[in-house]
Amino acid sequence: MGSTALEKRKSTAVSGHTVSPADEPSAEWGWHGTFRVGTPAAGIFVGLAMFAMLIGNHEGWTENLWLIGMGAGLLAGVAWMIHKRRTSWRR
């Protein structure tokens, strides 16, 4: 039975061989990570922007509840992500 691309990628990662730029174009210029500062910063900015949208000309509470819920959920998600990142090595 032939091996799949995922199995080949796992075997090259385990054996220590270099990754071909044809498989992963970002390997050519060396970036494999995430935006460690940009992602939480953008989440906090958008979460606070949700609360800033409470100031407006809408009359009902339905919009306010959605804005508060989504803003609080987004900020809670950012806090959870930061907490997971700080405690990931302790497991």
KEVOBA-477373 format. One record per atom (N, C-alpha, C): chain; atom name; x negated, y, z negated; residue number from 0; residue in three letters. Coordinates in pm, 1 decimal. Layout:
BEGIN
c A&a CA&x X&y Y&z Z&k NUM&r ala
...
This chain:
BEGIN
c A&a N&x -84.3&y -117.3&z 0.0&k 0&r met
c A&a CA&x 0.0&y 0.0&z 0.0&k 0&r met
c A&a C&x -89.2&y 124.1&z 0.0&k 0&r met
c A&a N&x -58.4&y 221.7&z 80.5&k 1&r gly
c A&a CA&x -138.0&y 342.6&z 88.5&k 1&r gly
c A&a C&x -114.9&y 432.8&z -31.7&k 1&r gly
c A&a N&x -214.0&y 512.2&z -63.2&k 2&r ser
c A&a CA&x -200.0&y 603.7&z -176.0&k 2&r ser
c A&a C&x -139.7&y 735.0&z -128.4&k 2&r ser
c A&a N&x -69.7&y 797.5&z -217.5&k 3&r thr
c A&a CA&x -6.1&y 924.5&z -183.3&k 3&r thr
c A&a C&x -104.1&y 1038.6&z -204.5&k 3&r thr
c A&a N&x -67.0&y 1155.2&z -158.4&k 4&r ala
c A&a CA&x -153.1&y 1272.5&z -174.0&k 4&r ala
c A&a C&x -172.2&y 1306.7&z -320.2&k 4&r ala
c A&a N&x -68.1&y 1284.8&z -402.3&k 5&r leu
c A&a CA&x -79.4&y 1315.1&z -544.4&k 5&r leu
c A&a C&x -180.8&y 1223.1&z -610.7&k 5&r leu
c A&a N&x -179.7&y 1094.6&z -574.6&k 6&r glu
c A&a CA&x -276.5&y 1001.4&z -631.7&k 6&r glu
c A&a C&x -418.2&y 1036.9&z -587.7&k 6&r glu
c A&a N&x -434.4&y 1078.8&z -462.7&k 7&r lys
c A&a CA&x -566.6&y 1119.3&z -415.4&k 7&r lys
c A&a C&x -615.9&y 1241.4&z -491.2&k 7&r lys
c A&a N&x -525.3&y 1337.8&z -514.3&k 8&r arg
c A&a CA&x -563.9&y 1458.9&z -585.5&k 8&r arg
c A&a C&x -602.5&y 1426.2&z -729.8&k 8&r arg
c A&a N&x -528.2&y 1335.9&z -794.7&k 9&r lys
c A&a CA&x -562.2&y 1296.1&z -930.9&k 9&r lys
c A&a C&x -697.3&y 1226.3&z -934.7&k 9&r lys
c A&a N&x -723.3&y 1138.4&z -836.1&k 10&r ser
c A&a CA&x -849.3&y 1064.9&z -837.8&k 10&r ser
c A&a C&x -967.7&y 1157.0&z -814.0&k 10&r ser
c A&a N&x -952.6&y 1261.4&z -730.6&k 11&r thr
c A&a CA&x -1063.4&y 1353.1&z -709.2&k 11&r thr
c A&a C&x -1084.8&y 1440.4&z -830.9&k 11&r thr
c A&a N&x -977.2&y 1473.2&z -903.2&k 12&r ala
c A&a CA&x -993.2&y 1553.9&z -1023.8&k 12&r ala
c A&a C&x -1063.7&y 1474.9&z -1132.6&k 12&r ala
c A&a N&x -1034.3&y 1346.6&z -1141.9&k 13&r val
c A&a CA&x -1096.0&y 1262.9&z -1244.2&k 13&r val
c A&a C&x -1241.1&y 1232.8&z -1208.9&k 13&r val
c A&a N&x -1269.0&y 1206.4&z -1082.3&k 14&r ser
c A&a CA&x -1404.0&y 1167.6&z -1043.0&k 14&r ser
c A&a C&x -1499.5&y 1285.7&z -1036.9&k 14&r ser
c A&a N&x -1450.1&y 1408.8&z -1042.9&k 15&r gly
c A&a CA&x -1536.0&y 1526.2&z -1045.2&k 15&r gly
c A&a C&x -1574.1&y 1578.7&z -908.2&k 15&r gly
c A&a N&x -1515.2&y 1529.8&z -802.5&k 16&r his
c A&a CA&x -1544.8&y 1579.0&z -669.3&k 16&r his
c A&a C&x -1483.3&y 1717.1&z -650.9&k 16&r his
c A&a N&x -1538.5&y 1792.1&z -559.3&k 17&r thr
c A&a CA&x -1483.5&y 1924.7&z -532.0&k 17&r thr
c A&a C&x -1355.0&y 1911.8&z -451.2&k 17&r thr
c A&a N&x -1272.2&y 2012.6&z -462.5&k 18&r val
c A&a CA&x -1143.9&y 2014.3&z -392.3&k 18&r val
c A&a C&x -1165.7&y 2077.6&z -256.0&k 18&r val
c A&a N&x -1109.6&y 2019.5&z -156.1&k 19&r ser
c A&a CA&x -1121.1&y 2071.9&z -20.7&k 19&r ser
c A&a C&x -1036.6&y 2197.9&z -5.8&k 19&r ser
c A&a N&x -1091.8&y 2303.1&z 53.5&k 20&r pro
c A&a CA&x -1012.3&y 2424.6&z 76.7&k 20&r pro
c A&a C&x -892.1&y 2401.5&z 166.7&k 20&r pro
c A&a N&x -894.1&y 2294.7&z 246.3&k 21&r ala
c A&a CA&x -777.4&y 2264.3&z 329.2&k 21&r ala
c A&a C&x -660.1&y 2218.5&z 242.0&k 21&r ala
c A&a N&x -689.4&y 2149.1&z 130.0&k 22&r asp
c A&a CA&x -584.4&y 2104.4&z 39.6&k 22&r asp
c A&a C&x -532.1&y 2218.1&z -47.4&k 22&r asp
c A&a N&x -624.2&y 2296.7&z -97.2&k 23&r glu
c A&a CA&x -587.0&y 2410.4&z -181.5&k 23&r glu
c A&a C&x -662.5&y 2532.8&z -132.3&k 23&r glu
c A&a N&x -598.4&y 2619.2&z -55.4&k 24&r pro
c A&a CA&x -668.9&y 2735.4&z 0.0&k 24&r pro
c A&a C&x -728.8&y 2826.5&z -106.4&k 24&r pro
c A&a N&x -670.4&y 2831.8&z -225.5&k 25&r ser
c A&a CA&x -724.8&y 2919.7&z -328.3&k 25&r ser
c A&a C&x -856.2&y 2866.0&z -384.7&k 25&r ser
c A&a N&x -889.1&y 2739.7&z -361.0&k 26&r ala
c A&a CA&x -1014.9&y 2683.7&z -409.5&k 26&r ala
c A&a C&x -1133.7&y 2750.3&z -340.6&k 26&r ala
c A&a N&x -1111.1&y 2802.6&z -222.0&k 27&r glu
c A&a CA&x -1218.7&y 2866.4&z -148.3&k 27&r glu
c A&a C&x -1269.4&y 2992.1&z -219.5&k 27&r glu
c A&a N&x -1181.2&y 3068.2&z -278.3&k 28&r trp
c A&a CA&x -1223.9&y 3189.3&z -346.4&k 28&r trp
c A&a C&x -1213.3&y 3178.9&z -497.6&k 28&r trp
c A&a N&x -1184.4&y 3060.3&z -550.3&k 29&r gly
c A&a CA&x -1204.8&y 3031.9&z -691.1&k 29&r gly
c A&a C&x -1094.4&y 3067.9&z -787.5&k 29&r gly
c A&a N&x -974.2&y 3092.5&z -742.9&k 30&r trp
c A&a CA&x -867.7&y 3128.3&z -836.5&k 30&r trp
c A&a C&x -773.4&y 3010.6&z -851.8&k 30&r trp
c A&a N&x -758.4&y 2961.7&z -977.2&k 31&r his
c A&a CA&x -669.1&y 2850.0&z -1004.8&k 31&r his
c A&a C&x -577.2&y 2878.3&z -1121.7&k 31&r his
c A&a N&x -580.4&y 2996.1&z -1174.7&k 32&r gly
c A&a CA&x -508.2&y 3021.9&z -1297.9&k 32&r gly
c A&a C&x -378.6&y 3095.7&z -1278.8&k 32&r gly
c A&a N&x -333.4&y 3153.1&z -1387.9&k 33&r thr
c A&a CA&x -212.6&y 3233.6&z -1388.2&k 33&r thr
c A&a C&x -250.4&y 3375.3&z -1427.9&k 33&r thr
c A&a N&x -154.1&y 3463.7&z -1424.2&k 34&r phe
c A&a CA&x -177.1&y 3600.3&z -1467.6&k 34&r phe
c A&a C&x -158.2&y 3604.5&z -1619.2&k 34&r phe
c A&a N&x -264.2&y 3586.0&z -1693.7&k 35&r arg
c A&a CA&x -255.5&y 3570.1&z -1838.4&k 35&r arg
c A&a C&x -203.6&y 3696.0&z -1907.6&k 35&r arg
c A&a N&x -233.5&y 3812.8&z -1856.5&k 36&r val
c A&a CA&x -186.7&y 3936.6&z -1918.0&k 36&r val
c A&a C&x -67.2&y 3993.5&z -1842.6&k 36&r val
c A&a N&x -65.2&y 3975.9&z -1712.0&k 37&r gly
c A&a CA&x 39.0&y 4034.9&z -1628.6&k 37&r gly
c A&a C&x 176.6&y 3976.1&z -1651.4&k 37&r gly
c A&a N&x 184.6&y 3845.7&z -1673.5&k 38&r thr
c A&a CA&x 314.9&y 3781.7&z -1691.9&k 38&r thr
c A&a C&x 384.7&y 3829.7&z -1818.9&k 38&r thr
c A&a N&x 318.7&y 3827.6&z -1936.4&k 39&r pro
c A&a CA&x 387.2&y 3879.6&z -2055.2&k 39&r pro
c A&a C&x 414.8&y 4029.8&z -2046.2&k 39&r pro
c A&a N&x 323.3&y 4103.9&z -1985.3&k 40&r ala
c A&a CA&x 344.1&y 4248.4&z -1973.1&k 40&r ala
c A&a C&x 466.4&y 4278.2&z -1886.8&k 40&r ala
c A&a N&x 481.4&y 4206.3&z -1776.5&k 41&r ala
c A&a CA&x 597.5&y 4225.7&z -1690.5&k 41&r ala
c A&a C&x 725.6&y 4182.5&z -1761.2&k 41&r ala
c A&a N&x 719.8&y 4072.9&z -1837.6&k 42&r gly
c A&a CA&x 836.7&y 4027.7&z -1912.6&k 42&r gly
c A&a C&x 880.6&y 4129.1&z -2016.6&k 42&r gly
c A&a N&x 784.4&y 4185.8&z -2087.2&k 43&r ile
c A&a CA&x 817.5&y 4287.2&z -2188.6&k 43&r ile
c A&a C&x 874.5&y 4411.7&z -2121.7&k 43&r ile
c A&a N&x 814.2&y 4452.9&z -2010.0&k 44&r phe
c A&a CA&x 863.0&y 4571.4&z -1939.8&k 44&r phe
c A&a C&x 1007.0&y 4552.9&z -1892.3&k 44&r phe
c A&a N&x 1034.7&y 4438.7&z -1831.6&k 45&r val
c A&a CA&x 1169.7&y 4414.7&z -1780.0&k 45&r val
c A&a C&x 1269.5&y 4399.3&z -1894.7&k 45&r val
c A&a N&x 1227.4&y 4334.1&z -2004.9&k 46&r gly
c A&a CA&x 1315.3&y 4320.6&z -2120.9&k 46&r gly
c A&a C&x 1353.4&y 4455.8&z -2179.3&k 46&r gly
c A&a N&x 1254.5&y 4544.5&z -2190.3&k 47&r leu
c A&a CA&x 1283.4&y 4679.2&z -2241.8&k 47&r leu
c A&a C&x 1364.1&y 4761.0&z -2141.0&k 47&r leu
c A&a N&x 1342.7&y 4736.4&z -2012.2&k 48&r ala
c A&a CA&x 1421.6&y 4805.8&z -1910.1&k 48&r ala
c A&a C&x 1568.7&y 4766.1&z -1919.4&k 48&r ala
c A&a N&x 1595.0&y 4639.9&z -1958.5&k 49&r met
c A&a CA&x 1734.1&y 4596.6&z -1978.2&k 49&r met
c A&a C&x 1800.6&y 4679.7&z -2087.6&k 49&r met
c A&a N&x 1726.4&y 4702.9&z -2195.4&k 50&r phe
c A&a CA&x 1783.3&y 4784.1&z -2303.7&k 50&r phe
c A&a C&x 1797.9&y 4930.4&z -2262.4&k 50&r phe
c A&a N&x 1708.4&y 4979.3&z -2176.9&k 51&r ala
c A&a CA&x 1720.2&y 5117.4&z -2128.5&k 51&r ala
c A&a C&x 1843.7&y 5134.3&z -2041.1&k 51&r ala
c A&a N&x 1887.2&y 5026.6&z -1975.8&k 52&r met
c A&a CA&x 2006.0&y 5034.4&z -1890.0&k 52&r met
c A&a C&x 2134.8&y 5044.7&z -1971.1&k 52&r met
c A&a N&x 2127.6&y 5031.2&z -2102.5&k 53&r leu
c A&a CA&x 2246.4&y 5049.5&z -2185.3&k 53&r leu
c A&a C&x 2293.7&y 5195.0&z -2181.6&k 53&r leu
c A&a N&x 2198.8&y 5285.3&z -2156.5&k 54&r ile
c A&a CA&x 2234.3&y 5427.0&z -2144.8&k 54&r ile
c A&a C&x 2284.7&y 5447.3&z -2002.7&k 54&r ile
c A&a N&x 2411.2&y 5472.2&z -1988.3&k 55&r gly
c A&a CA&x 2466.3&y 5486.3&z -1854.4&k 55&r gly
c A&a C&x 2611.1&y 5528.4&z -1859.1&k 55&r gly
c A&a N&x 2676.2&y 5520.3&z -1746.8&k 56&r asn
c A&a CA&x 2812.8&y 5568.0&z -1736.3&k 56&r asn
c A&a C&x 2914.5&y 5454.8&z -1731.7&k 56&r asn
c A&a N&x 2876.0&y 5334.1&z -1773.2&k 57&r his
c A&a CA&x 2974.1&y 5225.9&z -1773.5&k 57&r his
c A&a C&x 3058.2&y 5234.0&z -1900.2&k 57&r his
c A&a N&x 3181.9&y 5190.0&z -1889.8&k 58&r glu
c A&a CA&x 3276.1&y 5209.2&z -1999.3&k 58&r glu
c A&a C&x 3301.3&y 5082.8&z -2080.7&k 58&r glu
c A&a N&x 3293.4&y 4965.9&z -2019.9&k 59&r gly
c A&a CA&x 3326.2&y 4842.6&z -2090.2&k 59&r gly
c A&a C&x 3207.1&y 4785.2&z -2165.6&k 59&r gly
c A&a N&x 3237.0&y 4691.5&z -2255.5&k 60&r trp
c A&a CA&x 3132.7&y 4626.7&z -2333.2&k 60&r trp
c A&a C&x 3078.5&y 4502.2&z -2265.6&k 60&r trp
c A&a N&x 3142.7&y 4459.1&z -2158.2&k 61&r thr
c A&a CA&x 3095.2&y 4339.8&z -2089.9&k 61&r thr
c A&a C&x 2953.9&y 4360.6&z -2035.1&k 61&r thr
c A&a N&x 2930.3&y 4474.0&z -1972.8&k 62&r glu
c A&a CA&x 2797.0&y 4503.8&z -1919.7&k 62&r glu
c A&a C&x 2695.0&y 4511.7&z -2032.3&k 62&r glu
c A&a N&x 2733.8&y 4575.3&z -2142.4&k 63&r asn
c A&a CA&x 2642.1&y 4588.9&z -2255.4&k 63&r asn
c A&a C&x 2603.4&y 4453.5&z -2312.7&k 63&r asn
c A&a N&x 2700.7&y 4363.9&z -2325.0&k 64&r leu
c A&a CA&x 2670.7&y 4232.0&z -2379.8&k 64&r leu
c A&a C&x 2575.6&y 4154.2&z -2288.6&k 64&r leu
c A&a N&x 2596.2&y 4162.4&z -2157.9&k 65&r trp
c A&a CA&x 2506.7&y 4094.3&z -2065.2&k 65&r trp
c A&a C&x 2366.0&y 4153.7&z -2070.9&k 65&r trp
c A&a N&x 2357.0&y 4286.4&z -2074.9&k 66&r leu
c A&a CA&x 2225.5&y 4349.8&z -2080.5&k 66&r leu
c A&a C&x 2152.1&y 4315.7&z -2210.1&k 66&r leu
c A&a N&x 2223.2&y 4319.3&z -2321.8&k 67&r ile
c A&a CA&x 2160.5&y 4286.3&z -2450.0&k 67&r ile
c A&a C&x 2119.6&y 4139.4&z -2452.7&k 67&r ile
c A&a N&x 2207.2&y 4050.8&z -2407.0&k 68&r gly
c A&a CA&x 2176.1&y 3908.3&z -2407.8&k 68&r gly
c A&a C&x 2058.7&y 3873.4&z -2318.1&k 68&r gly
c A&a N&x 2057.7&y 3927.9&z -2197.9&k 69&r met
c A&a CA&x 1948.6&y 3896.5&z -2105.8&k 69&r met
c A&a C&x 1817.5&y 3959.5&z -2150.3&k 69&r met
c A&a N&x 1822.8&y 4080.4&z -2201.7&k 70&r gly
c A&a CA&x 1700.7&y 4145.0&z -2251.5&k 70&r gly
c A&a C&x 1644.1&y 4072.4&z -2372.2&k 70&r gly
c A&a N&x 1730.7&y 4033.0&z -2465.4&k 71&r ala
c A&a CA&x 1684.7&y 3959.5&z -2583.5&k 71&r ala
c A&a C&x 1632.9&y 3821.1&z -2543.4&k 71&r ala
c A&a N&x 1699.6&y 3756.5&z -2449.5&k 72&r gly
c A&a CA&x 1652.8&y 3626.6&z -2403.2&k 72&r gly
c A&a C&x 1516.9&y 3634.6&z -2335.1&k 72&r gly
c A&a N&x 1497.9&y 3738.3&z -2257.1&k 73&r leu
c A&a CA&x 1370.3&y 3756.6&z -2188.5&k 73&r leu
c A&a C&x 1258.4&y 3784.4&z -2288.0&k 73&r leu
c A&a N&x 1283.0&y 3871.3&z -2384.3&k 74&r leu
c A&a CA&x 1180.9&y 3899.7&z -2485.6&k 74&r leu
c A&a C&x 1152.9&y 3777.9&z -2572.8&k 74&r leu
c A&a N&x 1255.8&y 3698.4&z -2603.2&k 75&r ala
c A&a CA&x 1235.1&y 3575.3&z -2679.5&k 75&r ala
c A&a C&x 1152.3&y 3475.8&z -2598.2&k 75&r ala
c A&a N&x 1176.6&y 3467.7&z -2468.6&k 76&r gly
c A&a CA&x 1097.7&y 3379.7&z -2382.8&k 76&r gly
c A&a C&x 951.4&y 3420.6&z -2375.7&k 76&r gly
c A&a N&x 926.5&y 3550.6&z -2369.7&k 77&r val
c A&a CA&x 787.9&y 3599.5&z -2368.9&k 77&r val
c A&a C&x 721.0&y 3568.0&z -2502.4&k 77&r val
c A&a N&x 793.4&y 3588.5&z -2612.1&k 78&r ala
c A&a CA&x 737.2&y 3557.4&z -2743.6&k 78&r ala
c A&a C&x 706.6&y 3408.1&z -2755.4&k 78&r ala
c A&a N&x 794.8&y 3322.4&z -2705.1&k 79&r trp
c A&a CA&x 772.0&y 3177.7&z -2708.9&k 79&r trp
c A&a C&x 650.9&y 3139.7&z -2623.6&k 79&r trp
c A&a N&x 637.0&y 3202.9&z -2506.6&k 80&r met
c A&a CA&x 523.8&y 3173.9&z -2420.0&k 80&r met
c A&a C&x 391.9&y 3213.7&z -2486.8&k 80&r met
c A&a N&x 389.2&y 3329.3&z -2550.9&k 81&r ile
c A&a CA&x 268.2&y 3373.7&z -2620.5&k 81&r ile
c A&a C&x 237.9&y 3280.9&z -2737.4&k 81&r ile
c A&a N&x 340.9&y 3239.7&z -2810.4&k 82&r his
c A&a CA&x 320.9&y 3148.1&z -2923.3&k 82&r his
c A&a C&x 267.0&y 3013.5&z -2875.1&k 82&r his
c A&a N&x 321.6&y 2960.1&z -2766.4&k 83&r lys
c A&a CA&x 273.8&y 2832.6&z -2712.7&k 83&r lys
c A&a C&x 129.5&y 2842.9&z -2666.4&k 83&r lys
c A&a N&x 93.8&y 2954.3&z -2606.9&k 84&r arg
c A&a CA&x -42.8&y 2972.1&z -2557.8&k 84&r arg
c A&a C&x -142.4&y 2977.7&z -2673.7&k 84&r arg
c A&a N&x -103.1&y 3040.8&z -2782.4&k 85&r arg
c A&a CA&x -194.9&y 3053.6&z -2896.5&k 85&r arg
c A&a C&x -210.5&y 2924.4&z -2974.3&k 85&r arg
c A&a N&x -108.3&y 2841.2&z -2977.3&k 86&r thr
c A&a CA&x -114.3&y 2720.2&z -3059.0&k 86&r thr
c A&a C&x -131.2&y 2593.6&z -2976.4&k 86&r thr
c A&a N&x -161.3&y 2603.6&z -2847.7&k 87&r ser
c A&a CA&x -168.6&y 2484.8&z -2764.1&k 87&r ser
c A&a C&x -287.6&y 2396.2&z -2800.0&k 87&r ser
c A&a N&x -395.4&y 2453.6&z -2850.3&k 88&r trp
c A&a CA&x -513.8&y 2374.1&z -2882.5&k 88&r trp
c A&a C&x -500.1&y 2299.7&z -3014.0&k 88&r trp
c A&a N&x -401.9&y 2329.3&z -3093.9&k 89&r arg
c A&a CA&x -385.4&y 2268.4&z -3226.4&k 89&r arg
c A&a C&x -311.4&y 2135.7&z -3223.0&k 89&r arg
c A&a N&x -256.5&y 2096.1&z -3110.8&k 90&r arg
c A&a CA&x -175.3&y 1974.4&z -3104.5&k 90&r arg
c A&a C&x -256.9&y 1850.9&z -3116.2&k 90&r arg
